[in-house]
């Protein structure tokens, strides 16, 4: 019988492999990431990967699941989440930092992102983690997480992990 030991450097390899599923019990988020701080989020972000738990129903008409997504976090605690079916053109990409930001955002002390969408009574929450180690997914050729990338895990009312998004900063916001 042989024993395989995982070093702290090897642990992040498991993270993206489980992006759509719950993380392995032996791997704690603190081993490859830290809670988000306000200054971590300000900027324009591209969604690199989108994952949902196995067996989850996905409404493909819901804009939250469109293939091309950007988040824009402004220093005045406003934000925008932009989704579209086709890639962003260079003009659209340059204009993202100037987008009107109808939603409000804040971070709780534990790094949880709180979002109040314009015209929606319910507050949305997501665990927000900044990657402190590079992460490689051994099962796919999908993008890997880099140091500084952000992992958002939506937490619906039942508190079970739902959608996960891996974000990478692509620009500055106002």
Secondary structure, 3 states (H helix, E strand, C coil): CCCCCCCHHHHHHHHHHCCCCCCCCCCCHHHCEEECCHHHHCEEEEEEEEECCCCCCCCCCCHHHCCEEEEEECCCCEEEEEEECCCCCHHHHHHHHHCCCCEEEEECCCCCEEEECCCCCCEEEEEEEEECCCECCCCCCCCCECCCCEEEEEECCCCCEEEEEEEEEEECCC
